[in-house]
Amino acid sequence: MARDGQLWGAVAGVSAALAVVAGYLVGGERMVWAVAAAETLVFMGWVARRFRSKVLTRPAVHGPGAAHCERCARARARLDHH
């Protein structure tokens, strides 16, 4: 799974660099700014979607003894056990 992420990260990085170079060759500095802005917006959208899906799949546990993640829940269980 991590290797897939590395592969797609490398593909995205190379394609972003090629897009900036192509933008410079086609339209100069303004095109580079436009391409960089579009890449930034796409990346921000992707990150937002990933974090949003993680937040929505997290179990909703409320109260003073609620743990916000599995690691904290295990730590609390160990403390309660002692």
SULCORCOR-V274599 format. One line per field, one symbol per residue. burial: + if it has 24 or more other C-alpha atoms within 12 Angstrom, else -. Layout:
burial = ???
This chain:
burial = ---------------+--++--------------++----------------------------------------------
